[in-house]
Amino acid sequence: MNFGFSYIGLIFLLMLMIPNIIWAKNKPKDYDKYVKNESKILLIFERIGEVTVTCVSLIFTDFNINEITSWTAVLLTAFILMVLYEIYWFRYFKSNKTMKDMYSSFLGIPVAGATLPVLSFLLLGIYGKNLFLIVSTVILGIGHIGIHLNHRKEAWSDDKT
């Protein structure tokens, strides 16, 4: 693991954060109702994961492209997952912006808005052979995906009542 600035980490973080900034003004109807029910334990995992993934993605040069090898396929797959994440957001922003729109599957991937970036950063960690990013992403995934699976479950059960 090598300290230094990661331009790849920055690109991935921008791909993650820009749609989330736009989303802040385009939240689904009744979203705040669901936030009140979030597990405090999952929220702690999510917050720790967010901070550590952000920091680790930027401070190790392990994620930068130095040469094209067979490992580059892992980086390419991670990037493709981030592109799918962007497409997921385009679909959401064009929708009616309901909880079901937010949490419907995308290409068969459940809670794609949470799952795609977590898988992408996990692959980025594997590509960079960076245990810190791998562990940080697992922590993030437990919290972030867990929270969003619970939101999805609530949204679908609310729809039945």
ROSE-4610 file (N, C-alpha, C; in Angstrom, 1 decimal, always signed):
// ROSE-4610
residu = [M/M/M/N/N/N/F/F/F/G/G/G/F/F/F/S/S/S/Y/Y/Y/I/I/I/G/G/G/L/L/L/I/I/I/F/F/F/L/L/L/L/L/L/M/M/M/L/L/L/M/M/M/I/I/I/P/P/P/N/N/N/I/I/I/I/I/I/W/W/W/A/A/A/K/K/K/N/N/N/K/K/K/P/P/P/K/K/K/D/D/D/Y/Y/Y/D/D/D/K/K/K/Y/Y/Y/V/V/V/K/K/K/N/N/N/E/E/E/S/S/S/K/K/K/I/I/I/L/L/L/L/L/L/I/I/I/F/F/F/E/E/E/R/R/R/I/I/I/G/G/G/E/E/E/V/V/V/T/T/T/V/V/V/T/T/T/C/C/C/V/V/V/S/S/S/L/L/L/I/I/I/F/F/F/T/T/T/D/D/D/F/F/F/N/N/N/I/I/I/N/N/N/E/E/E/I/I/I/T/T/T/S/S/S/W/W/W/T/T/T/A/A/A/V/V/V/L/L/L/L/L/L/T/T/T/A/A/A/F/F/F/I/I/I/L/L/L/M/M/M/V/V/V/L/L/L/Y/Y/Y/E/E/E/I/I/I/Y/Y/Y/W/W/W/F/F/F/R/R/R/Y/Y/Y/F/F/F/K/K/K/S/S/S/N/N/N/K/K/K/T/T/T/M/M/M/K/K/K/D/D/D/M/M/M/Y/Y/Y/S/S/S/S/S/S/F/F/F/L/L/L/G/G/G/I/I/I/P/P/P/V/V/V/A/A/A/G/G/G/A/A/A/T/T/T/L/L/L/P/P/P/V/V/V/L/L/L/S/S/S/F/F/F/L/L/L/L/L/L/L/L/L/G/G/G/I/I/I/Y/Y/Y/G/G/G/K/K/K/N/N/N/L/L/L/F/F/F/L/L/L/I/I/I/V/V/V/S/S/S/T/T/T/V/V/V/I/I/I/L/L/L/G/G/G/I/I/I/G/G/G/H/H/H/I/I/I/G/G/G/I/I/I/H/H/H/L/L/L/N/N/N/H/H/H/R/R/R/K/K/K/E/E/E/A/A/A/W/W/W/S/S/S/D/D/D/D/D/D/K/K/K/T/T/T]
num = [1/1/1/2/2/2/3/3/3/4/4/4/5/5/5/6/6/6/7/7/7/8/8/8/9/9/9/10/10/10/11/11/11/12/12/12/13/13/13/14/14/14/15/15/15/16/16/16/17/17/17/18/18/18/19/19/19/20/20/20/21/21/21/22/22/22/23/23/23/24/24/24/25/25/25/26/26/26/27/27/27/28/28/28/29/29/29/30/30/30/31/31/31/32/32/32/33/33/33/34/34/34/35/35/35/36/36/36/37/37/37/38/38/38/39/39/39/40/40/40/41/41/41/42/42/42/43/43/43/44/44/44/45/45/45/46/46/46/47/47/47/48/48/48/49/49/49/50/50/50/51/51/51/52/52/52/53/53/53/54/54/54/55/55/55/56/56/56/57/57/57/58/58/58/59/59/59/60/60/60/61/61/61/62/62/62/63/63/63/64/64/64/65/65/65/66/66/66/67/67/67/68/68/68/69/69/69/70/70/70/71/71/71/72/72/72/73/73/73/74/74/74/75/75/75/76/76/76/77/77/77/78/78/78/79/79/79/80/80/80/81/81/81/82/82/82/83/83/83/84/84/84/85/85/85/86/86/86/87/87/87/88/88/88/89/89/89/90/90/90/91/91/91/92/92/92/93/93/93/94/94/94/95/95/95/96/96/96/97/97/97/98/98/98/99/99/99/100/100/100/101/101/101/102/102/102/103/103/103/104/104/104/105/105/105/106/106/106/107/107/107/108/108/108/109/109/109/110/110/110/111/111/111/112/112/112/113/113/113/114/114/114/115/115/115/116/116/116/117/117/117/118/118/118/119/119/119/120/120/120/121/121/121/122/122/122/123/123/123/124/124/124/125/125/125/126/126/126/127/127/127/128/128/128/129/129/129/130/130/130/131/131/131/132/132/132/133/133/133/134/134/134/135/135/135/136/136/136/137/137/137/138/138/138/139/139/139/140/140/140/141/141/141/142/142/142/143/143/143/144/144/144/145/145/145/146/146/146/147/147/147/148/148/148/149/149/149/150/150/150/151/151/151/152/152/152/153/153/153/154/154/154/155/155/155/156/156/156/157/157/157/158/158/158/159/159/159/160/160/160/161/161/161]
x = [+0.8/+0.0/+0.9/+0.6/+1.4/+0.6/+1.1/+0.4/+0.6/-0.4/-0.3/-1.7/-1.9/-3.2/-3.7/-4.9/-5.5/-6.5/-6.1/-7.1/-8.2/-8.0/-9.0/-10.0/-9.5/-10.4/-11.3/-10.7/-11.4/-12.5/-12.2/-13.2/-14.4/-14.1/-15.1/-16.0/-15.3/-16.1/-16.9/-16.4/-17.3/-18.5/-18.3/-19.4/-20.4/-19.9/-20.8/-21.5/-20.8/-21.4/-22.3/-21.9/-22.7/-24.2/-24.5/-26.0/-26.6/-25.8/-26.4/-26.7/-25.9/-26.1/-27.4/-27.6/-28.8/-30.0/-29.8/-30.9/-31.4/-30.5/-30.9/-32.0/-32.2/-33.3/-34.4/-34.2/-35.2/-35.5/-35.6/-35.9/-37.3/-37.5/-38.8/-39.8/-41.1/-42.1/-42.1/-42.3/-42.3/-41.0/-39.9/-38.6/-38.2/-38.5/-38.2/-38.9/-40.1/-40.8/-40.0/-39.3/-38.5/-37.2/-36.6/-35.4/-35.5/-36.7/-36.9/-36.8/-37.0/-37.0/-35.7/-34.7/-33.4/-32.7/-32.1/-31.4/-30.2/-30.0/-28.9/-27.6/-27.6/-26.4/-26.0/-27.0/-26.6/-26.2/-26.8/-26.4/-24.9/-24.5/-23.1/-22.2/-22.5/-21.7/-21.6/-22.8/-22.8/-21.9/-22.0/-21.2/-19.7/-19.4/-17.9/-17.4/-18.2/-17.9/-17.7/-18.7/-18.6/-17.3/-17.0/-15.8/-14.5/-14.4/-13.2/-13.1/-14.2/-14.1/-13.6/-14.2/-13.8/-12.3/-11.9/-10.5/-9.5/-9.8/-8.9/-8.8/-10.0/-10.0/-9.1/-8.9/-8.1/-6.6/-6.3/-4.9/-3.9/-4.4/-3.5/-3.4/-2.2/-2.0/-2.2/-2.5/-2.7/-3.8/-4.8/-5.9/-5.6/-4.5/-4.2/-3.7/-3.8/-3.4/-1.9/-1.1/+0.3/+0.7/+0.1/+0.3/-0.9/-1.1/-2.2/-1.8/-2.5/-2.3/-3.6/-3.6/-4.9/-5.7/-5.1/-5.8/-6.6/-6.3/-7.0/-8.5/-8.7/-10.1/-10.9/-10.3/-11.1/-11.4/-10.5/-10.7/-11.8/-11.7/-12.7/-14.1/-14.2/-15.5/-16.0/-15.1/-15.5/-16.1/-15.4/-15.9/-17.2/-17.4/-18.7/-19.8/-19.5/-20.5/-20.9/-19.9/-20.2/-21.0/-20.7/-21.5/-22.9/-23.1/-24.5/-25.2/-24.4/-24.9/-25.4/-24.7/-25.1/-26.4/-26.5/-27.7/-28.9/-28.6/-29.7/-30.2/-29.3/-29.8/-30.6/-30.1/-30.9/-32.3/-32.4/-33.7/-34.6/-34.0/-34.7/-35.1/-34.2/-34.5/-35.6/-35.8/-36.8/-38.2/-38.1/-39.3/-40.2/-41.3/-42.2/-41.5/-40.4/-39.6/-40.4/-40.9/-41.5/-40.5/-40.9/-40.0/-39.8/-40.9/-40.7/-39.8/-39.8/-38.8/-37.4/-37.3/-35.9/-35.4/-36.2/-35.8/-36.1/-36.6/-36.9/-35.5/-35.5/-34.3/-33.9/-32.7/-32.1/-31.3/-31.6/-30.9/-30.9/-31.9/-31.9/-31.1/-30.6/-29.8/-30.7/-30.9/-31.8/-31.1/-31.9/-31.5/-30.2/-30.3/-29.1/-28.4/-29.1/-28.5/-27.5/-27.7/-26.8/-25.8/-26.3/-25.5/-24.4/-24.7/-23.7/-22.5/-22.6/-21.3/-20.5/-21.2/-20.5/-19.7/-20.3/-19.6/-18.5/-18.7/-17.7/-16.4/-16.7/-15.5/-14.9/-15.6/-15.0/-14.1/-14.5/-13.6/-12.4/-12.6/-11.5/-10.5/-10.9/-10.0/-9.3/-10.0/-9.4/-8.3/-8.7/-7.8/-6.5/-6.7/-5.5/-4.8/-5.4/-4.8/-4.7/-5.8/-5.7/-6.7/-6.2/-7.1/-7.9/-7.3/-8.1/-9.4/-9.3/-10.5/-11.5/-10.9/-11.8/-12.6/-11.9/-12.6/-13.6/-13.1/-14.0/-15.3/-15.1/-16.3/-17.2/-16.7/-17.5/-18.3/-17.7/-18.4/-19.5/-19.1/-20.1/-21.3/-21.0/-22.0/-23.0/-22.5/-23.3/-24.4/-23.9/-24.8/-25.6/-25.0/-25.7/-26.7/-26.3/-27.2/-28.3/-27.9/-28.8/-29.9/-29.6/-30.5/-31.5/-30.9/-31.8/-32.7/-32.2/-33.1/-34.3/-34.0/-35.1/-36.1/-35.5/-36.4/-37.3/-36.7/-37.4/-38.5/-38.2/-39.2/-40.3/-40.0/-41.1/-41.9/-41.3/-42.0/-43.0/-42.6/-43.4/-44.5/-44.3/-45.3/-46.3/-45.8/-46.8/-47.7/-47.2/-48.0/-49.2/-49.0/-50.0/-51.1/-50.8/-51.8/-52.8]
y = [-1.2/+0.0/+1.2/+2.1/+3.3/+4.6/+5.4/+6.7/+7.7/+8.5/+9.5/+9.7/+10.6/+11.0/+10.0/+9.6/+8.7/+9.4/+9.6/+10.3/+9.3/+8.0/+7.0/+7.1/+7.2/+7.3/+8.5/+9.6/+10.9/+10.7/+10.1/+9.9/+9.1/+8.0/+7.2/+7.9/+8.7/+9.5/+10.6/+11.2/+12.2/+11.5/+10.3/+9.5/+9.1/+9.0/+8.6/+9.9/+10.9/+12.1/+13.0/+13.2/+14.1/+13.7/+12.5/+12.1/+12.3/+12.0/+12.2/+13.6/+14.5/+16.0/+16.4/+15.9/+16.1/+15.5/+14.3/+13.5/+14.3/+15.1/+15.8/+16.8/+17.2/+18.1/+17.3/+16.0/+15.1/+13.9/+14.0/+12.8/+12.3/+11.0/+10.4/+10.9/+10.9/+11.3/+10.5/+11.1/+10.5/+9.9/+10.2/+9.6/+9.9/+11.0/+11.3/+10.4/+9.9/+9.0/+7.7/+7.3/+6.0/+6.2/+7.4/+7.7/+7.5/+7.9/+7.8/+6.4/+5.4/+4.0/+3.3/+4.1/+3.4/+2.8/+1.7/+1.1/+1.9/+2.2/+3.0/+2.3/+1.0/+0.2/+0.2/+0.0/+0.1/+1.5/+2.5/+3.9/+4.1/+3.6/+3.7/+3.0/+1.8/+1.2/+2.0/+2.5/+3.3/+4.6/+5.3/+6.5/+6.2/+5.2/+4.8/+4.4/+3.6/+3.2/+4.4/+5.3/+6.5/+7.3/+7.6/+8.3/+7.6/+6.3/+5.6/+5.3/+4.9/+4.7/+6.0/+7.1/+8.4/+8.7/+8.6/+8.9/+7.9/+6.6/+5.6/+5.7/+6.0/+6.1/+7.2/+8.2/+9.4/+9.3/+8.6/+8.7/+7.6/+6.6/+5.6/+5.6/+5.6/+5.5/+4.2/+3.2/+1.8/+1.7/+2.6/+2.6/+3.2/+3.9/+4.6/+3.6/+3.9/+3.0/+3.2/+2.2/+2.3/+1.6/+0.4/-0.4/-1.2/-1.7/-2.5/-4.0/-4.6/-6.0/-6.7/-8.0/-8.7/-8.1/-7.5/-6.8/-5.6/-5.1/-4.0/-4.3/-5.6/-6.1/-5.9/-6.0/-5.7/-4.3/-3.4/-2.0/-1.6/-2.2/-1.9/-2.4/-3.5/-4.0/-3.0/-2.5/-1.6/-0.3/+0.1/+1.3/+1.1/-0.1/-0.4/-0.4/-0.9/-0.8/+0.6/+1.5/+2.9/+3.5/+3.2/+3.7/+3.2/+1.9/+1.4/+2.2/+2.6/+3.4/+4.7/+5.3/+6.6/+6.4/+5.3/+5.0/+4.8/+4.1/+3.9/+5.3/+6.2/+7.5/+8.3/+8.2/+8.8/+8.3/+7.0/+6.3/+6.9/+7.0/+7.5/+8.9/+9.8/+11.2/+11.4/+10.5/+10.6/+10.0/+9.4/+8.7/+9.7/+9.1/+9.9/+10.2/+9.6/+9.8/+9.4/+8.1/+7.5/+6.6/+6.1/+5.1/+3.9/+3.4/+2.3/+2.5/+3.8/+4.1/+4.1/+4.6/+4.6/+3.2/+2.3/+1.0/-0.2/+0.1/-1.0/-1.5/-2.8/-3.3/-2.7/-2.8/-2.3/-3.4/-3.9/-5.0/-6.2/-6.4/-7.6/-7.4/-6.2/-5.9/-5.2/-5.9/-5.2/-4.0/-3.0/-1.7/-1.3/-1.2/-0.9/+0.4/+1.4/+2.7/+2.5/+1.5/+1.2/+0.1/-0.9/-2.1/-1.8/-1.1/-0.9/-0.1/+1.0/+1.6/+0.8/+0.1/-0.7/-1.8/-2.5/-3.5/-2.9/-1.7/-1.0/-0.7/-0.1/+0.2/-1.0/-2.1/-3.3/-3.8/-3.8/-4.2/-3.2/-2.0/-1.0/-1.4/-1.8/-2.3/-3.5/-4.4/-5.7/-5.3/-4.5/-4.1/-3.5/-2.6/-1.9/-2.8/-4.0/-4.9/-4.1/-3.4/-2.5/-3.0/-3.6/-4.2/-3.1/-1.9/-0.8/-0.5/-0.4/-0.1/-1.3/-2.5/-3.7/-3.7/-3.6/-3.6/-2.4/-1.2/-0.1/-0.3/-0.9/-1.1/-2.1/-3.1/-4.1/-3.5/-2.6/-1.9/-1.0/-0.3/+0.6/-0.3/-1.4/-2.2/-2.8/-3.2/-3.7/-2.6/-1.4/-0.3/+0.2/+0.5/+1.2/+0.3/-0.9/-1.8/-2.3/-2.5/-2.9/-1.9/-0.6/+0.4/+0.5/+0.4/+0.5/-0.7/-1.9/-3.0/-2.9/-2.3/-2.0/-1.0/+0.0/+1.0/+0.4/-0.5/-1.1/-2.0/-2.7/-3.6/-2.8/-1.7/-0.8/-0.2/+0.2/+0.8/-0.2/-1.4/-2.4/-2.8/-2.9/-3.2/-2.1/-0.8/+0.3/+0.3/-0.1/-0.2/-1.2/-2.2/-3.2/-2.8/-1.8/-1.5/-0.4]
z = [+0.0/+0.0/+0.0/-0.9/-1.1/-0.9/+0.0/+0.2/-0.9/-1.2/-2.2/-2.7/-3.6/-4.1/-5.2/-5.1/-6.1/-7.0/-8.2/-9.2/-9.5/-9.5/-9.7/-8.6/-7.3/-6.2/-6.3/-6.7/-6.9/-7.9/-9.0/-10.1/-9.6/-8.9/-8.3/-7.3/-6.4/-5.4/-6.1/-7.2/-7.9/-8.5/-9.1/-9.7/-8.6/-7.4/-6.3/-5.7/-5.6/-4.8/-5.7/-6.9/-7.8/-7.8/-8.1/-8.1/-6.7/-5.7/-4.3/-4.0/-4.5/-4.3/-5.0/-6.2/-7.0/-6.3/-5.8/-5.1/-3.9/-3.2/-2.0/-2.3/-3.5/-3.9/-4.6/-4.8/-5.5/-4.7/-3.4/-2.5/-2.8/-2.6/-2.9/-1.8/-2.2/-1.4/-0.1/+1.1/+2.4/+2.8/+2.2/+2.5/+4.0/+4.5/+5.9/+6.9/+6.5/+7.4/+7.6/+6.5/+6.6/+7.3/+7.2/+7.9/+9.4/+9.9/+11.4/+11.9/+11.0/+11.5/+11.3/+10.8/+10.6/+11.8/+11.7/+12.7/+13.1/+14.4/+14.8/+14.6/+14.7/+14.5/+13.1/+12.2/+10.7/+10.3/+11.0/+10.7/+11.1/+12.2/+12.7/+11.7/+11.2/+10.2/+8.9/+8.5/+7.3/+7.4/+8.5/+8.7/+8.8/+9.5/+9.6/+8.2/+7.5/+6.1/+5.2/+5.3/+4.4/+4.6/+5.8/+6.1/+5.7/+6.1/+5.8/+4.3/+3.6/+2.1/+1.4/+1.8/+1.2/+1.4/+2.6/+2.9/+2.2/+2.4/+1.9/+0.3/-0.3/-1.8/-2.3/-1.5/-1.9/-1.6/-0.5/+0.1/-0.3/-1.2/-1.6/-3.1/-3.6/-5.1/-5.7/-4.8/-5.3/-6.3/-6.4/-7.3/-8.6/-8.7/-10.0/-11.0/-12.3/-13.3/-13.6/-13.3/-13.6/-14.9/-15.1/-16.2/-16.5/-17.7/-18.1/-17.8/-16.9/-16.6/-16.5/-16.2/-16.0/-14.9/-13.9/-12.8/-13.3/-14.5/-15.0/-15.3/-15.6/-15.8/-14.5/-13.3/-12.1/-12.0/-12.3/-12.3/-13.3/-14.5/-15.5/-15.1/-14.4/-13.9/-12.8/-12.0/-10.9/-11.6/-12.7/-13.4/-14.0/-14.6/-15.3/-14.3/-13.1/-12.0/-11.6/-11.6/-11.4/-12.5/-13.7/-14.9/-14.7/-14.3/-14.1/-13.0/-12.0/-10.9/-11.4/-12.3/-12.9/-13.7/-14.5/-15.2/-14.3/-13.2/-12.2/-11.8/-11.5/-11.1/-12.2/-13.4/-14.5/-14.5/-14.4/-14.4/-13.2/-12.0/-10.9/-11.1/-11.6/-11.7/-12.8/-13.7/-14.7/-14.2/-13.1/-12.6/-11.8/-11.2/-10.3/-8.9/-8.7/-7.5/-6.2/-6.3/-5.2/-4.5/-3.3/-2.6/-3.5/-4.1/-5.0/-6.2/-6.7/-7.8/-7.2/-6.0/-5.4/-5.1/-4.7/-4.3/-5.2/-6.4/-7.3/-7.8/-8.2/-8.7/-10.1/-10.4/-11.7/-12.2/-13.4/-14.1/-13.1/-12.3/-11.4/-10.1/-9.9/-8.7/-7.7/-6.6/-5.6/-5.0/-4.6/-4.1/-4.7/-6.0/-6.9/-6.5/-6.0/-5.6/-4.4/-3.6/-2.5/-2.9/-3.6/-3.9/-5.0/-6.0/-7.1/-6.6/-5.9/-5.5/-4.5/-3.6/-2.6/-3.4/-4.3/-5.1/-5.9/-6.4/-7.2/-6.3/-5.1/-4.2/-3.7/-3.5/-3.1/-4.2/-5.4/-6.5/-6.6/-6.4/-6.4/-5.4/-4.2/-3.1/-3.5/-4.2/-4.6/-5.7/-6.7/-7.7/-7.1/-6.1/-5.5/-4.5/-4.2/-3.2/-1.9/-1.6/-0.4/+0.6/+1.6/+2.7/+3.4/+3.5/+4.2/+3.4/+2.1/+1.3/+1.3/+1.3/+1.3/+2.6/+3.7/+5.1/+5.2/+4.8/+4.9/+4.0/+2.9/+2.0/+2.6/+3.2/+3.8/+5.0/+5.8/+6.8/+6.2/+5.2/+4.5/+4.0/+3.4/+2.8/+3.8/+4.9/+6.0/+6.4/+6.6/+7.0/+5.9/+4.8/+3.7/+3.0/+2.6/+2.0/+3.0/+4.2/+5.3/+5.5/+5.6/+5.7/+4.5/+3.3/+2.2/+1.9/+2.3/+2.3/+3.2/+4.4/+5.3/+4.8/+4.1/+3.5/+2.4/+1.6/+0.6/+1.2/+2.2/+2.8/+3.4/+4.0/+4.5/+3.4/+2.3/+1.2/+0.6/+0.4/-0.1/+0.8/+2.1/+3.1/+3.2/+3.2/+3.2/+2.0/+0.9/-0.3/-0.2/+0.6/+0.8/+1.7/+2.6/+3.6/+3.1]
